[in-house]
Amino acid sequence: MISRMPNKKPAKVSRTFNLPKAATGIQGLDAVTGGGLPKGRPTLICGGAGTGKTLMAMEFLVRGATEYGEPGVFVSFEERPVDLVANVASLGFHLSKLQDQKKLAVDYVHLERSEIEETGEYNLEGLFIRLVSAIDSVKAKRIAFDSLESLYAGLQNHAVVRAELRRLFGWLKDRGISAVITAERGEGALTRYALEEYVADCVILLDHRVADEVSTRYLRVIKYRGTSHGTNEFPFLIGESGLSVLPITSVALDFAASRQRISSGIPHLDEMLGGKGYYRGSSVLIAGNPGTGKTSFAASFADSICRSGQRCLYVAFEESPAQLTRNMGSIGIDLKHWNDKGLLKFYAVRPTARGLEEHLLTIWDLIVRWRPEAVVLDPITNLISIGALQSVTRMLMRLIVYIKSRGLTGVCTALLHDAADPQLSFTGIASAMDTRLMLMNQQANGEHNRLFYIMKSRGAAHSNQIREFKLTDRGVQILDVYNCPGQVLTGSARIAQEAVERDEKAGRHKVLEKQRRELVERENVIQEQIRVLGDLIEAGAGELERSIPGGKSHPAAPMRRKKTRMKPRIVAAHVNGANAPSPEEP
Amino acid sequence: MKTSPAGAGGQPLATGPQKSTGTRRKAITVKRPVETWSLELYVAGLTPGARLALANLKAVCKEHLAGRYQIEVVDLVKHPQLARGEQILALPTLVRRLPQPLRQVVGDLSDTQRVLVGLNLAPNALRS
């Protein structure tokens, strides 16, 4: 029985290192706390109304029961079990199922001051008996109280309540049960009844604030006995599958650098990037003015990722998935197909619909849960509309660093306006990027042509040329380099130059043909002369034979004729070898 | 709780049609002026506090509810599930089960005046 348990003071932490932790399973919280909440000790979660205290306590139990094999007891002083089940069902927690499986017990404690008269001494043994019975029913390792302050509100004798809570937490510690207590935030103190002073080894403060008409939730670890922890405020989100804390500052610059390459989806661009494309796990910024083809570059990359059978998350801040799909279809990139196959996921939402932190958390959450190979953010500049440039830059940096730290390839597009100085507006982000492509339009000769160049590409040889590209029905086509001395030719200037060169080429061919024909001609003439001369020799020899009556024929004559007939054949063979029409045998 | 004797149960059968008359109904209530109070005292083992509470309760009942009460002592150590069912937190707790509505008095019942208020006996006691 609890009442016979010695009323222990909080046990001294003998092991200052490796304090045992109970993993919460809440996205990001374990990173912030270095592994979870103190195991076998009480943690206080305080915050104002509607900051997510109950949900956090519940998720701690549910994750414990489902993921860490630690059953839990939820002691609710505020919400009735029916309401509780309904409320957390929206986070995908099925309490009744867990209760049936004996992984979770819910005890609703009803306490109403007006219904209770107090007279004389009492203790809270009844509550303890209930807890013991609930804990034993599921062999609980975790317990949550939501919220203990109801005891103060429901009972007049606060001295008793305080003493009994001390006893309760001493007892829970002895049993090695990790406890979570929620408490309303008080005036000038963390909690109304100063619970933090005696029950908690770890205190987490939840808050939500409205800035620029957008509300964001924040979490801060105020105290954590025996462990180092992040003291910053971390934005968090209550999503469809529980809480997510963005452990932004816990993302260290220690990620591995892959040597693997990943195609940009544009063959010529891969060539320009040392023949292989982007580095896997690097970040790429595609910057340009409106209408320079940034999205087409990004979509080519997404298409290429899906083509290789990997998953790509496409974050669209400007266009709806349907619009993107249609537009990219016009340049031969079938995004719908990949979407149907489950290789491409769109996260399309207006930047102003949510706060900056919430956007980034949602993206972060998607990355964690869906595990894509690459992420496309198109365009990041739209986020500026919902926050100060500085905070947008900071949050984007965190996201980009996070994407890199997971070894994912991130491709961002950024819209640059002619008026604004592109260097200024994206200094922070641009420098964080490993590869940066600059897209631009060139207006000359009454035309508008698309150009781009690789501004930088860390750790890889890359072309320094400005190249022209076209958006064709087979995707982005990078055209061959056409540089005359001092300038790059684009559009019709390029076509004109191409025509000139074609003409020149054709002209050269004609000259050669003429020369070959002349050669054949000359050869024919010479052959003819040889033949005539041979005939003369033969005629001379005949005359000589006839003029010597009964005499023998001249022995040299037939031999000389043979020699003279061999030479033309050699000439003919030589011409044949030069790919000339074979001359007629004389 | 079955407090009514067999006769009370049989009466409505015979006098069913007449029940609507005011005089008849009044007669019945007058016939049962004494309502048995059903009190439950929740304790966890017979601790000194529990003994004190029981003694105090008996004294109060003897004085104010003589002959029309019954006390049941519930030991939650033996029946822990009742703590949850009856929403008991503090011990000892006195529950007035009958007459309705349910009322709780928490503590060792050492302050008699507060016990009377808690059991809603104080005004009646004054009237009588």
Boltz contact constraints between the chains, C-beta under 6 A:
constraints:
  - contact:
      token1: [A, 110]
      token2: [B, 87]
      max_distance: 6.0
  - contact:
      token1: [A, 115]
      token2: [B, 104]
      max_distance: 6.0
  - contact:
      token1: [A, 116]
      token2: [B, 104]
      max_distance: 6.0
  - contact:
      token1: [A, 116]
      token2: [B, 106]
      max_distance: 6.0
  - contact:
      token1: [A, 117]
      token2: [B, 105]
      max_distance: 6.0
  - contact:
      token1: [A, 117]
      token2: [B, 114]
      max_distance: 6.0
  - contact:
      token1: [A, 117]
      token2: [B, 118]
      max_distance: 6.0
  - contact:
      token1: [A, 118]
      token2: [B, 106]
      max_distance: 6.0
  - contact:
      token1: [A, 118]
      token2: [B, 107]
      max_distance: 6.0
  - contact:
      token1: [A, 119]
      token2: [B, 107]
      max_distance: 6.0
  - contact:
      token1: [A, 119]
      token2: [B, 109]
      max_distance: 6.0
  - contact:
      token1: [A, 119]
      token2: [B, 111]
      max_distance: 6.0
  - contact:
      token1: [A, 119]
      token2: [B, 114]
      max_distance: 6.0
  - contact:
      token1: [A, 119]
      token2: [B, 115]
      max_distance: 6.0
  - contact:
      token1: [A, 120]
      token2: [B, 107]
      max_distance: 6.0
  - contact:
      token1: [A, 120]
      token2: [B, 108]
      max_distance: 6.0
  - contact:
      token1: [A, 120]
      token2: [B, 109]
      max_distance: 6.0
  - contact:
      token1: [A, 120]
      token2: [B, 110]
      max_distance: 6.0
  - contact:
      token1: [A, 121]
      token2: [B, 108]
      max_distance: 6.0
  - contact:
      token1: [A, 122]
      token2: [B, 90]
      max_distance: 6.0
  - contact:
      token1: [A, 122]
      token2: [B, 106]
      max_distance: 6.0
  - contact:
      token1: [A, 122]
      token2: [B, 107]
      max_distance: 6.0
  - contact:
      token1: [A, 123]
      token2: [B, 91]
      max_distance: 6.0
  - contact:
      token1: [A, 124]
      token2: [B, 89]
      max_distance: 6.0
  - contact:
      token1: [A, 124]
      token2: [B, 90]
      max_distance: 6.0
  - contact:
      token1: [A, 125]
      token2: [B, 44]
      max_distance: 6.0
  - contact:
      token1: [A, 125]
      token2: [B, 91]
      max_distance: 6.0
  - contact:
      token1: [A, 126]
      token2: [B, 83]
      max_distance: 6.0
  - contact:
      token1: [A, 126]
      token2: [B, 88]
      max_distance: 6.0
  - contact:
      token1: [A, 126]
      token2: [B, 89]
      max_distance: 6.0
  - contact:
      token1: [A, 126]
      token2: [B, 90]
      max_distance: 6.0
  - contact:
      token1: [A, 126]
      token2: [B, 91]
      max_distance: 6.0
  - contact:
      token1: [A, 127]
      token2: [B, 89]
      max_distance: 6.0
  - contact:
      token1: [A, 129]
      token2: [B, 76]
      max_distance: 6.0
  - contact:
      token1: [A, 129]
      token2: [B, 80]
      max_distance: 6.0
  - contact:
      token1: [A, 129]
      token2: [B, 83]
      max_distance: 6.0
  - contact:
      token1: [A, 130]
      token2: [B, 83]
      max_distance: 6.0
  - contact:
      token1: [A, 130]
      token2: [B, 84]
      max_distance: 6.0
  - contact:
      token1: [A, 133]
      token2: [B, 80]
      max_distance: 6.0
